[in-house]
Each structure stands twice: as structure tokens, then as C-alpha cells.
Amino acid sequence: MYKLTLVLTLLLAVQAIAQPINRRALVERHKVVNTKADTLASLTVGNGRFAFTTDVTGLQSFPLSYEKGVPLGTQSEWGWHSFIDTANYRFEESLRDYELNGRKVSYSVQWNGNGRNKDAANWFRQNPHRLQLGNVGLRIRKKDGSDVVLSDLANMHQELNPWTGIITSHFEVEGQPVDVITAGHQQQDAVAAKISSPLIAAGRLEVFLRFPYPTGEWTDVGTNYKLPEKHQSQLLQRKANSALLQRKLDKDHYFVGLNWEGTAQLEEAGAHHFLLQPGKGQQSLSFAFVFSPEQPVALPNFAGVHSSSVAGWKAFWSRGGAIDFSGSTDKRAYELERRIILSQYLTKVQCSGAYPPQETGLTYNSWFGKPHLEMHYWHGIHFALWGRTDLLENSLGWYWKVAGKARGIAQRQGYKGVRWQKMVNHNGEESPSSVGAFLVWQQPHLVYFAELVYRNKPTAATLNRYKDLVFATADFMASYPVYDSVQKRYVLGKGLIPAQERFKPEETYNPPYELAYWYWTLQTAQEWRKRLGMQPDPNWQKVIQQLSLLPQKDGIYLAAESAPDSYTRAEFMTDHPSVLGTWGMVAKTPLVDSATMRRTFDHVWKVWHWPDTWGWDFPMVAMSATRLGMPDKAIEGLLMPIKTNTYLPNGHNYQDDRLRLYLPGNGGVLAAAAMMVAGYDGATQSLPGIPKDGSWKVRWEGLKRIP
């Protein structure tokens, strides 16, 4: 009887382990709840191409109060604007020649001093810039007729349910309740809300639509209500339950369609300022706004947007990967699970569209709203690792559109193939940058992305879709290194800045992360030729076989061969410790020695100035520790208590007063977690990045191994 009971117990245990994860319960235990007006706790709805960020009212009622927090942005991937160029600048005026490796090479940089070169560089850096499309919020009046301000709100309770993408908000004004339900459409660039309150019947609540003008600054939080003469907001149509407006800003334009239910009237309250005024006696008002580059054909209603959100988010969470840490006794497990869930939500909303995203997504501008292609690694690879390869592929088609401009950069500089841009606009035009122009670690990413797609979809169609981009990328990478005939090796540089942006381009060569990534990428490109029945490319093979060894000193890898003092100068122990990406972000190559990499990790861990780092550095540390067989350090690194590793209540990765959100950190968490749980090529144990002391309980499904 005892043996039978034991067998039954074991069978039940096996069945319990084999049961699929209850994904809804997993996601919903990380609902975001706000009970006060925290300006860093803004919540967002959206679909990857369009996003709408709300304050504690569920709309954008107090944009000025939130402009120093997580701003109340309304942005799209299509919404861009340029000021009128009255000076007729030419991009060539931003170029500067550098004497590198015995020849002149031109780079688009920010010029010092004064003069037309500097002005031209600033112009092309600033233009085009991403648009803030408009503010939609509540105007509420108190009994005395004055407008409610943020501090007048009481008894606040707001929830974002990631499972449905729905925000529910409750607050009170002078004892009167207001309830708002907010949703974002998953196919259209539309947001909708339903407001319920006795203040509507009392004629004290209205909905405003207000349009800002671009600031043209590095950041734009959508609150520039000055210069009304510089733009137009025209009411084209007004019907019983709908309206259509057109926006014109210099040579750019877009449309806003509005649909509502019940009795209401849209009135112009001032320049670029409209009010939707509900009829008295109503207890609720529902509406939907659509933003579009062309005049919208159909306007959804609140119910349609709501149902789209619920269905779309259920479909998202029901496919792909999941990690469940419930039952863990390590107190850090719940926080890591929270970061994982909310990072999936945020990157789906902000980073899954048809273009590489900017580092602040579709919330507010950083670097004038322009993407940085080296960050596309962090924005994108996790989609493939979490079994949602299509969301990565959404943005890969853009590389075809901009390949001509990337080829032009390579030709201008005397190289073959395509040199992928760094700081770039939606049309693929590079932006002048004294750092970005010299970075090279974005170059291999296209091959890495294509390889991830192939691993998940190993078909001839995948190979044929990406082969030309893969080969053009490799052509540049083989033509870029300089051959040293004395030491009989290929050298990366001079003329580059490593991922650790602390070195002068004119002096720097052979950073180890870039060397390892170069080797892996050219080798992978050769494998693509083999899969297609082609012979290896001899030019690529020469570089693979003779690429410089990783520079080291005293048994530790240096930041670059040109920096033998990497660990003795304080400024060289700040910014990204990208030497750890050599065997962390990149799979092990023949260039890497395991013992040397372990000593390097231990040394960097001890001497690095961790407060002066960025959000993706901590996932990189965790990935390196995982490959080195140090799961305790992987967890410690991923959850290191440093300001730039802060994850706000809404899940955003906070950096500083300038970057209040930083999506590469969120993508990094997801990439690292996938590796730590599902493993990597060559991993010899399960859960390689999870401590084995019994305090972690892990259930997972649907994840892919990282190369």
C-alpha cells in the first residue's frame, strides 16, 4: 500500500509539473496600481505603432504637471516633422575628413565653434523630429467655477491590467466620483475612453483636445503651446456624433478623427484647443480618437476599441514564452517576475512596429525622436527568444528601405557593402554625431537578427528573404578591418568608438567585444552561404582566419588594444562595461579564452563604477555570468541596486532626470531572462542562470535558446 501511495504521489507530482502555466494568473498578479498622482507612474496603451500615455485620470488631463516625469505623450511611428530650412543646408556640410590608416575618411559629425558647418550639422541632427500628436484630457470645474488642478484629486485608484491592456481610473473631486476606462486599438492608431460621473450631468466635466507645436529640442514632451501662428488646427467636419480635424505644421500634416456616443458638441475653445462638451443630464460619455497621416475612412467607437484591446492582448499573452517564479523563497524572484511581465507589455506597446524604435519609444522624444540602431539589439532580439519572431520581423523590413543610404555611407568612406547607420531617422538618413558616426557594433546586428529568425523558421524562404542584406552586411565587415602586413593580422580601427563610449576614435583599435562580434558575424554569414549551396566567400574567410586576437594584459581582457591603461584610469571604468559582452551578448568564438574571460568578469565586477552605467549594462552582466557558469552573479547583476537599474511601478527603466524611461533596459531584462532560463548554444545544464540553492522555483515554456 505504501509503495502504491508513493507511486501515485510521484505521478501526481509529475502531472502537476507538466501542467501548463496559468498565463492569465501570472500576468494579472502584476497589475499596475496607482493610489496617488506619481508623475513617474504614467500608464500607456498602444499597439507598437502608436501609443497614448495617461496620467492618474486615465487621460492626459495634466500634461504640464507630468512633463518632468514620464510625460503624457501621443506618438506614432509615422508622425514626423521638419522645420522649414531657410538656409538651404546640404548634408555634405556636416562631413569632416579624418586621416585614418593612411587615407582620408569622411564622417558626419557635430562641429565645434561657430560657422555654417556647425549650423548644418545641427540642422540635420534636429530634423526631422518625431511629433507629439496631441493631448486628450479632462477639464473639470469645481463648484466655484475654477478649474481642477492635480492636487484637487482625492481617493485615487488606478489599475493597468496587462492581460487586457485596459486602464481603469477612479478619483474624486469635491466628493464627486469620476471613473474612466481607457483602451488602445490593436490595429488602428486609436485611443478610446468611457467616463462616468455625476459631474457630467452637472455640466462640470468636458474633454479637451489640445495640440502642441514641436520644440525642436533633444527632448519633446508635448507641452509647447507657444507659437500658435506656426501651425494650423482646422475643423474640417462636424456631425452629430463625430468630427474630423486636420493638422498642418509647415510642410507636414495629419488628421484626427473623433467619434462619440450620446449628446455632445465639439467647440473650438482657442487656438489649437477644442472642447467636447457633453449634454447636461448624462451620467457617462464614451468617445474614440483616431490619429492618421491620411484622412481616416472609418472611425471606431469605444466598444470597438475596448474589444480590440482585450482580444489583442489575450492573443499576445497566450502565445510565445512564459516564466513563472511562483513558489520561490528568494525575495528577488517576485521583483524579477514583475520586471519580466511589465517589460513584455511595454516593449509590445512601444517597440514592435515597422521601424526600429527610439530609446524612449512612443512616449517622448530623446535624441529628437530618432532611433539608435545599436540599441535595436536590445529592443528586438527578445521577441525572437520569447517565441514572437514576427514582432522582430516587423522592423526588419525597414532595413531594405534604408539599405541604399547605408550603401552610400560605405561607398563615401571607401568600403564595400552597406554600413548601417547609427542615429537615424525613419527614412534612413544618418544624423550628425561625434560619437555615433564612429560606432560599429550596430553593424553585425542585421546578421544576428536574421539568424534568430532562421533558427525559429529554418526555411529556404527565410534564407532568400534576408540573404542579400546578410551578405551586404558581411561585405562591409570584411572590407572595414585594416591589414597589418607586419603582424599579419586584420585590425579593427583606428577610426572607431567601442560600445564603451569613452575612447577617442582617432586613436582606438581592437576592442574585444567588437572583435568577437565581427568574428561570429562573418562566420555566421559563411554558414548562410553554405545553407544556400554556395561556396565560402574568400574575402570574408581571410578576415575570419587572420582577425586580431583579443587584447589582454596581466591575464585580463582590455577595453581596447589601444588602451593598455583600461583599468588604471577612472574614466575608463565608467559607461558600458562592454568587454563583458565579448562572451555574453556574443556566443563563444575561438577568440575567447574561458579562464581569461572569467578573470576579466571578476575584475570588472570589483573595479567598475557601477553608478555610471546604463540600463542594458545589467542584463549584459547577467548574460556574461550565465555563460561563465555563475548563476548567483547573474541574478546579482540583473538586479543590482543601482539608480540606472531602477524599474518604476509602471515597469519603465528609469535612468536619470533626462531619461525617465529607457526601453533598452526592458528589452535587456527579457533577453537575459530567456538565456538564464532556456539556456544558450552549448549550455550543459538546465536553467544555467538560476541559482541552485533551492530558493528558486522556475516553470517556463515557449522560450528559445540564444546563440
C-alpha positions in Angstrom: 0.0 0.0 0.0 2.9 2.4 0.9 4.5 1.7 -2.5 1.2 2.3 -4.3 0.7 5.6 -2.5 4.3 6.7 -3.3 3.8 5.9 -6.9 0.5 7.8 -7.1 2.2 10.7 -5.3 5.0 10.8 -7.8 2.6 10.6 -10.7 0.6 13.4 -9.4 3.7 15.5 -8.9 4.8 14.8 -12.4 1.4 15.8 -13.7 1.4 19.0 -11.7 4.8 19.9 -13.1 3.7 19.1 -16.6 0.6 21.3 -16.4 0.8 24.5 -18.5 1.4 27.8 -16.8 -1.8 29.7 -16.0 -0.8 32.7 -18.0 -3.6 34.9 -17.0 -2.9 34.5 -13.3 0.8 35.0 -14.0 0.2 38.3 -15.8 -2.6 39.6 -13.7 -0.7 39.3 -10.4 1.5 42.1 -11.8 -1.3 44.7 -12.5 0.0 48.2 -12.0 -1.9 50.0 -9.2 -1.6 53.7 -8.6 -3.1 55.3 -5.5 -1.6 58.7 -5.8 -0.5 61.1 -8.6 3.0 59.9 -9.1 4.3 61.6 -12.2 6.8 58.7 -12.8 4.0 56.2 -12.8 2.2 57.2 -16.0 0.5 54.3 -17.8 0.4 53.6 -21.6 -1.9 51.9 -24.1 -0.9 51.2 -27.6 -0.1 48.7 -30.3 3.6 49.0 -31.2 2.9 51.7 -33.9 1.0 54.1 -31.8 1.0 54.8 -28.0 -1.0 57.1 -25.7 0.3 57.7 -22.2 -2.0 58.8 -19.4 -1.9 60.4 -16.0 -3.8 59.3 -12.9 -7.1 60.3 -14.5 -6.7 57.7 -17.3 -6.3 60.5 -19.9 -3.9 63.4 -20.4 -5.6 65.9 -18.1 -2.4 67.4 -16.6 0.4 67.3 -19.2 2.2 70.3 -17.6 2.3 68.5 -14.2 3.8 65.4 -15.8 6.4 67.0 -18.1 9.3 66.3 -15.8 8.1 62.7 -15.1 7.0 60.1 -17.6 5.3 62.6 -20.0 1.8 62.2 -21.4 2.8 61.5 -24.9 0.8 60.7 -28.0 3.2 59.4 -30.7 3.2 57.2 -33.7 5.8 55.7 -36.0 4.6 57.8 -38.9 4.4 61.2 -37.2 7.5 63.2 -38.1 8.1 66.9 -38.8 10.8 69.2 -40.1 11.1 72.9 -39.7 11.5 75.0 -42.9 15.1 75.1 -44.0 15.6 78.7 -44.8 19.4 78.4 -45.2 19.4 75.6 -47.8 21.8 73.4 -45.8 23.5 70.4 -47.6 24.2 67.2 -45.7 27.8 67.3 -47.1 28.4 70.4 -45.0 28.2 68.2 -41.9 31.0 65.9 -43.2 34.5 66.1 -41.8 37.6 64.3 -43.1 39.7 62.2 -40.8 43.2 60.9 -41.6 42.8 57.2 -40.7 45.1 54.3 -41.6 46.8 56.2 -44.3 43.8 57.7 -46.1 41.0 60.2 -45.6 37.6 59.1 -44.4 34.6 61.4 -44.0 32.2 61.3 -41.1 29.1 63.3 -40.3 29.8 64.9 -37.0 28.9 67.8 -34.7 31.2 70.7 -35.5 32.8 72.8 -32.8 32.9 76.6 -32.8 30.7 78.6 -35.0 30.0 78.7 -38.7 27.9 77.1 -41.4 29.3 73.5 -40.8 28.1 73.6 -37.2 24.8 75.0 -38.2 24.3 72.4 -41.0 25.2 69.6 -38.6 22.7 70.9 -36.0 20.0 71.2 -38.6 20.3 67.6 -39.8 20.6 66.4 -36.2 17.4 68.2 -35.3 15.4 67.5 -38.4 13.2 65.6 -38.9 12.0 65.0 -35.4 9.2 62.9 -34.1 5.8 64.6 -33.4 3.7 64.8 -30.3 0.3 64.4 -31.9 -1.9 66.0 -29.3 -3.2 65.9 -25.7 -6.6 64.4 -24.8 -7.7 65.0 -21.3 -10.4 66.1 -18.8 -11.3 69.6 -18.0 -13.2 69.6 -14.7 -14.5 72.6 -12.8 -15.0 73.0 -9.1 -18.2 74.3 -7.5 -16.7 77.8 -7.6 -16.1 77.6 -11.3 -12.3 77.3 -11.2 -10.5 74.5 -13.0 -9.5 71.5 -11.1 -5.7 71.0 -10.7 -3.9 67.8 -10.0 -3.7 68.4 -6.2 -7.5 68.7 -6.1 -8.0 65.0 -6.9 -8.7 62.6 -3.9 -9.3 58.9 -3.3 -7.4 57.9 -6.4 -7.2 54.2 -7.5 -5.9 53.4 -11.0 -5.1 50.0 -12.5 -3.5 48.8 -15.7 -4.3 45.2 -16.4 -1.6 44.0 -18.8 -3.8 40.9 -19.7 -6.3 43.2 -21.4 -4.4 46.4 -21.9 -7.2 48.3 -20.2 -6.6 51.1 -17.7 -9.4 51.8 -15.1 -9.1 55.0 -13.1 -11.2 56.3 -10.2 -10.8 59.6 -8.3 -13.0 62.2 -6.6 -13.4 65.9 -7.0 -15.0 67.6 -4.0 -16.6 64.3 -3.1 -17.9 63.5 -6.5 -16.6 60.3 -8.2 -15.1 60.1 -11.6 -14.5 56.7 -13.3 -12.6 56.4 -16.6 -11.9 53.3 -18.7 -9.1 53.7 -21.3 -8.2 51.4 -24.1 -5.9 51.4 -27.2 -6.9 49.8 -30.5 -4.6 47.0 -31.6 -4.9 47.6 -35.4 -5.7 51.3 -35.7 -3.9 54.3 -34.2 -6.8 55.0 -31.9 -7.5 55.5 -28.2 -10.9 55.4 -26.6 -12.4 56.1 -23.2 -15.6 55.9 -21.2 -16.2 58.4 -18.5 -18.8 58.0 -15.8 -19.5 60.8 -13.3 -22.3 63.0 -11.9 -20.1 65.9 -12.8 -21.1 65.3 -16.5 -24.8 65.9 -15.6 -23.8 68.9 -13.6 -22.0 70.4 -16.7 -18.7 70.5 -14.9 -16.8 67.9 -16.9 -15.6 68.3 -20.5 -13.0 66.5 -22.7 -10.3 68.7 -24.3 -8.1 68.1 -27.3 -5.1 70.4 -27.4 -2.3 70.4 -30.0 1.3 71.5 -29.1 4.0 72.6 -31.5 7.4 70.8 -31.8 10.1 72.3 -29.6 12.9 71.1 -31.9 14.9 70.2 -28.8 16.7 67.0 -27.9 13.6 66.1 -25.9 9.9 67.0 -26.6 7.3 66.2 -24.0 4.4 67.6 -26.0 3.6 70.7 -23.9 4.8 73.5 -26.1 1.7 75.6 -26.5 3.6 78.7 -27.7 3.9 79.9 -31.3 0.3 79.3 -32.3 0.9 81.1 -35.6 3.4 78.4 -36.7 0.8 75.7 -37.2 -2.9 75.1 -38.1 -5.6 73.1 -36.5 -8.7 73.1 -38.7 -12.1 71.6 -38.0 -13.0 70.0 -41.4 -16.2 68.2 -40.5 -18.6 68.4 -37.6 -21.6 66.0 -37.3 -24.0 64.9 -34.6 -21.6 62.3 -33.2 -18.3 62.8 -35.0 -15.8 65.3 -36.1 -12.7 65.5 -38.3 -9.7 67.8 -37.8 -6.7 68.4 -39.9 -3.3 69.5 -38.6 -0.7 71.4 -40.7 2.8 72.1 -39.5 5.0 73.7 -42.1 5.1 71.0 -44.9 3.7 68.2 -42.8 0.1 67.3 -42.0 -2.1 64.7 -40.3 -5.7 64.1 -39.3 -7.6 63.5 -36.1 -11.0 61.8 -36.2 -13.3 61.9 -33.2 -16.4 59.7 -32.6 -18.6 59.8 -29.5 -21.8 58.3 -28.2 -24.6 60.3 -26.6 -25.3 64.0 -26.8 -22.2 66.2 -27.1 -20.8 69.1 -29.1 -17.3 69.8 -30.2 -16.4 73.5 -29.9 -13.2 75.5 -30.6 -12.0 76.9 -27.3 -9.0 78.7 -28.6 -6.0 78.3 -30.9 -5.3 74.6 -31.3 -7.7 73.9 -28.4 -11.0 72.1 -28.7 -13.6 71.0 -26.1 -16.0 68.1 -26.4 -19.0 69.3 -24.2 -21.5 66.6 -23.1 -25.1 67.5 -22.9 -26.4 68.0 -19.3 -28.2 65.2 -17.6 -25.9 62.5 -18.9 -24.1 60.3 -16.4 -21.5 59.0 -18.9 -19.6 59.9 -22.1 -17.8 57.5 -24.4 -15.5 58.5 -27.3 -12.7 57.4 -29.5 -9.9 59.4 -31.2 -8.1 58.2 -34.3 -4.8 59.8 -35.4 -3.8 59.2 -39.1 -1.4 60.5 -41.7 -4.3 60.4 -44.2 -8.0 61.2 -43.8 -9.5 58.2 -41.9 -12.2 56.3 -43.7 -13.9 54.8 -40.6 -14.0 55.8 -37.0 -14.2 53.2 -34.3 -16.3 53.6 -31.2 -15.4 52.9 -27.6 -16.8 49.4 -27.6 -14.8 48.5 -30.7 -11.5 49.8 -29.3 -12.2 48.1 -26.0 -12.9 44.7 -27.6 -9.8 45.1 -29.8 -7.6 45.7 -26.8 -9.0 42.7 -24.8 -8.7 40.3 -27.8 -5.3 41.5 -28.9 -3.7 41.3 -25.6 -5.2 37.9 -24.8 -3.7 36.7 -28.1 -0.3 38.2 -27.2 0.0 36.6 -23.8 -1.4 33.3 -24.9 1.4 32.7 -27.4 5.2 32.7 -27.1 7.2 32.3 -23.9 6.3 32.5 -20.2 8.3 32.3 -17.0 6.7 31.6 -13.6 8.7 32.1 -10.4 5.8 31.4 -8.0 6.8 29.3 -5.1 10.3 30.8 -4.9 11.6 31.7 -1.5 14.2 34.1 -2.8 12.6 37.5 -2.3 14.1 38.8 -5.5 12.1 36.3 -7.6 8.8 38.3 -7.4 10.5 41.6 -8.5 12.2 39.8 -11.4 8.9 38.3 -12.5 7.3 41.8 -12.3 10.0 43.3 -14.5 9.6 40.4 -17.0 5.8 40.8 -17.3 5.8 44.6 -17.5 8.7 44.7 -19.9 6.8 42.4 -22.2 3.9 44.8 -22.1 5.9 47.9 -22.6 8.1 46.5 -25.5 4.9 45.2 -27.2 3.4 48.7 -26.9 6.5 50.7 -27.7 8.9 48.6 -29.8 7.0 46.1 -32.0 6.2 48.3 -35.0 7.6 48.6 -38.5 10.6 50.7 -37.6 13.4 50.4 -35.1 12.2 52.3 -32.0 13.8 55.3 -30.3 15.1 54.6 -26.8 12.1 56.3 -25.2 9.7 54.5 -27.5 6.4 56.3 -28.4 6.2 58.3 -25.2 8.5 61.3 -25.6 11.5 62.3 -27.7 15.1 61.5 -26.9 17.7 62.4 -29.4 15.0 64.3 -31.3 12.9 61.1 -31.6 15.4 59.2 -33.6 16.3 55.5 -33.3 19.8 54.3 -32.5 20.5 51.2 -34.4 23.0 49.7 -31.9 20.1 49.7 -29.5 17.9 47.6 -31.9 19.7 44.6 -30.5 18.1 45.2 -27.1 14.8 46.4 -28.5 14.4 43.4 -30.7 16.1 40.1 -30.0 13.9 39.2 -27.1 10.9 39.0 -29.4 12.6 36.0 -31.1 13.8 34.5 -27.9 10.3 34.7 -26.4 8.8 32.9 -29.5 7.3 36.0 -31.0 9.6 36.3 -34.0 7.1 38.1 -36.1 7.3 41.1 -33.8 11.1 41.3 -34.5 10.5 40.8 -38.2 8.0 43.7 -38.2 11.0 46.1 -38.1 13.5 44.1 -40.2 11.7 45.1 -43.5 12.8 48.7 -42.8 16.4 47.7 -43.4 15.5 47.0 -47.0 14.1 50.5 -47.3 17.3 52.2 -46.0 19.9 49.9 -47.5 20.5 52.3 -50.3 21.5 55.0 -47.9 23.6 52.6 -45.9 25.4 51.6 -49.1 26.0 55.2 -49.9 27.8 55.7 -46.5 30.0 52.7 -47.2 30.9 54.0 -50.7 31.6 57.5 -49.4 34.0 56.1 -46.9 35.7 53.7 -49.4 34.2 50.4 -48.2 32.1 47.6 -49.8 28.6 46.6 -48.9 26.4 48.5 -46.5 27.4 50.4 -43.4 24.4 50.6 -41.2 23.5 53.9 -39.7 23.7 54.7 -36.0 21.5 57.7 -35.2 18.9 57.7 -38.0 15.5 58.9 -38.9 12.6 57.0 -40.3 13.8 57.5 -43.9 17.3 56.1 -43.2 19.2 59.4 -43.2 22.0 59.4 -40.7 22.2 62.2 -38.1 25.5 64.0 -37.4 27.1 62.7 -34.2 30.6 63.0 -32.8 30.1 59.6 -31.1 27.5 57.8 -33.2 29.3 58.3 -36.5 32.2 56.1 -35.2 30.3 53.3 -33.5 30.4 50.0 -35.3 28.7 47.5 -33.1 25.3 48.1 -34.8 26.8 46.7 -38.0 26.6 43.0 -37.1 23.1 43.2 -35.7 21.3 42.5 -39.0 23.0 39.2 -39.3 22.2 38.4 -35.7 18.5 39.2 -36.3 18.4 37.1 -39.5 20.0 34.2 -37.7 17.4 34.4 -34.9 14.6 34.4 -37.5 16.2 31.4 -39.3 16.6 29.4 -36.1 12.9 29.8 -35.5 11.8 29.5 -39.1 14.6 27.3 -40.8 13.2 27.5 -44.3 14.5 28.4 -47.8 12.1 31.3 -47.7 13.8 32.8 -44.7 17.2 32.4 -46.3 16.1 34.0 -49.5 14.3 36.9 -47.8 17.4 38.1 -45.8 20.4 36.7 -47.8 21.2 39.9 -49.7 21.1 42.0 -46.5 23.3 39.4 -44.7 25.8 39.3 -47.5 26.0 43.1 -47.9 26.5 43.5 -44.2 29.3 41.0 -44.3 30.9 42.6 -47.3 31.3 45.8 -45.3 32.6 43.9 -42.3 35.3 42.2 -44.4 36.4 45.4 -46.1 36.5 47.5 -42.9 39.4 46.0 -41.0 42.9 47.1 -41.9 45.5 44.5 -42.8 48.7 44.8 -40.7 51.4 43.3 -43.0 54.0 43.2 -40.2 51.9 41.2 -37.7 49.9 39.5 -40.5 46.5 40.3 -39.0 43.4 42.3 -39.6 42.9 45.2 -37.2 39.5 46.9 -36.3 40.3 50.6 -36.3 41.7 53.2 -36.0 38.6 55.3 -36.5 36.0 53.7 -34.2 34.5 54.2 -30.8 33.6 51.0 -28.9 30.3 50.3 -27.3 32.0 51.7 -24.2 31.9 55.3 -25.4 35.0 56.5 -23.6 37.6 56.5 -26.3 38.8 58.8 -29.0 38.1 57.4 -32.5 41.4 58.6 -34.0 43.3 56.5 -31.5 41.2 53.5 -30.8 41.5 50.0 -32.3 40.7 46.4 -31.5 38.1 46.5 -28.7 37.4 42.9 -27.7 33.5 42.9 -27.9 33.6 44.2 -31.4 36.3 41.8 -32.4 34.4 38.8 -31.1 31.1 40.0 -32.7 33.0 40.6 -36.0 34.3 37.0 -36.0 30.9 35.5 -35.1 29.0 37.5 -37.7 31.4 36.7 -40.6 31.4 33.1 -39.6 27.6 33.1 -39.5 27.4 34.8 -42.9 29.5 32.0 -44.3 27.1 29.5 -42.8 24.3 31.2 -44.7 26.2 30.7 -47.9 26.6 27.1 -47.1 22.9 26.7 -46.4 22.2 28.2 -49.8 24.6 25.8 -51.5 27.2 28.5 -52.1 31.0 28.4 -51.6 32.5 30.4 -48.7 33.4 34.0 -49.6 37.2 34.1 -49.8 37.4 37.7 -48.6 35.4 37.0 -45.6 37.4 33.9 -44.8 40.7 35.8 -44.9 39.4 38.2 -42.2 38.0 35.3 -40.1 41.3 33.5 -40.2 43.5 36.5 -39.5 41.4 38.7 -37.3 43.3 40.2 -34.4 43.3 38.3 -31.1 41.5 39.8 -28.2 43.8 42.3 -26.4 44.8 41.4 -22.8 47.1 42.5 -20.1 48.0 40.6 -16.9 45.5 37.9 -17.9 42.6 40.3 -18.2 40.9 41.5 -21.4 41.4 45.2 -22.1 38.7 47.6 -23.2 40.8 48.0 -26.4 44.3 47.2 -27.6 44.9 50.9 -27.8 44.0 51.3 -24.1 46.6 49.3 -22.1 45.5 51.5 -19.1 41.9 50.4 -19.3 41.7 49.6 -15.6 44.0 52.3 -14.1 42.2 55.4 -15.3 38.9 56.3 -13.6 37.2 57.5 -16.8 37.9 54.1 -18.4 35.9 52.3 -15.7 32.6 54.0 -16.4 29.9 53.8 -19.1 29.1 50.4 -20.6 31.5 47.5 -19.4 31.2 46.2 -22.9 34.2 43.9 -22.5 31.7 41.6 -20.8 29.6 41.4 -24.0 32.5 39.6 -25.6 31.2 36.3 -24.2 27.7 37.3 -23.0 25.9 39.1 -25.8 28.1 37.2 -28.3 28.4 33.4 -28.3 31.8 31.9 -27.6 34.2 32.2 -30.5 37.7 30.8 -30.9 39.0 34.2 -30.0 37.8 33.8 -26.4 39.6 32.0 -23.6 37.2 30.9 -20.8 39.7 31.4 -18.0 40.7 34.9 -19.2 37.1 35.8 -19.6 36.3 34.6 -16.0 39.2 36.7 -14.6 38.0 39.7 -16.6 34.5 39.3 -15.3 35.7 39.1 -11.7 38.0 42.2 -12.1 35.3 44.3 -13.8 32.8 43.3 -11.1 35.2 44.6 -8.4 36.5 47.8 -10.0 33.7 49.2 -12.2 32.0 52.4 -11.2 28.5 50.9 -11.4 26.6 54.1 -10.7 27.9 55.5 -14.0 26.3 52.8 -16.2 23.1 52.3 -18.3 20.1 50.1 -18.0 21.2 47.5 -20.5 24.5 47.0 -18.8 23.0 44.9 -16.0 21.4 42.4 -18.4 24.7 42.2 -20.2 26.4 41.4 -16.9 23.8 38.7 -16.3 24.3 37.2 -19.7 28.1 37.0 -19.3 27.7 35.5 -15.8 25.3 32.9 -17.2 27.7 31.8 -19.9 30.6 31.7 -17.4 28.5 29.3 -15.1 27.9 31.9 -12.3 24.1 31.9 -11.8 24.4 33.7 -8.5 26.3 36.5 -10.1 23.7 36.5 -13.0 20.9 37.3 -10.5 23.0 39.8 -8.6 24.0 41.6 -11.8 20.5 41.7 -13.2 19.0 43.1 -10.0 22.0 45.2 -8.9 20.7 48.1 -6.7 21.9 51.0 -8.9 19.8 54.0 -9.9 20.0 53.2 -13.6 18.7 49.7 -12.8 15.5 51.2 -11.2 12.2 49.8 -12.5 9.3 52.2 -11.8 5.9 51.0 -10.7 4.8 51.1 -14.4 7.7 48.8 -15.3 9.8 51.5 -17.0 13.6 51.5 -16.5 14.5 54.9 -15.0 17.9 56.4 -15.8 18.0 60.0 -14.7 16.2 63.3 -14.9 16.7 63.3 -18.6 15.8 59.7 -19.4 12.9 58.9 -17.2 12.3 55.8 -19.2 14.8 53.7 -21.2 13.4 50.7 -23.2 16.8 49.0 -23.9 16.8 48.1 -20.2 13.4 46.4 -20.6 14.5 44.5 -23.7 17.7 43.6 -21.9 15.8 42.1 -19.0 13.8 39.9 -21.4 16.9 38.8 -23.3 18.8 38.0 -20.2 15.9 36.1 -18.6 15.4 34.0 -21.7 19.1 33.0 -21.6 19.1 32.4 -17.9 16.2 30.0 -18.1 16.2 28.4 -21.6 19.9 28.5 -22.0 22.3 29.1 -24.9 24.1 27.1 -27.6 26.5 24.8 -25.8 24.8 25.0 -22.4 25.3 21.8 -20.5 22.8 22.3 -17.7 19.2 23.4 -17.4 18.4 26.9 -16.0 22.0 28.0 -16.4 21.4 31.5 -15.0 19.3 30.5 -12.0 20.9 29.8 -8.6 20.8 26.1 -7.5 20.4 26.7 -3.7 16.7 25.6 -3.8 15.3 29.1 -3.2 14.2 29.5 -6.9 11.3 27.6 -8.3 11.0 28.0 -12.1 8.4 26.9 -14.6 8.8 28.0 -18.2 7.5 27.3 -21.6 7.9 28.7 -25.2 11.4 30.2 -24.9 14.2 29.8 -27.4 17.9 29.3 -26.8 20.1 32.2 -27.6 23.0 31.6 -29.9 
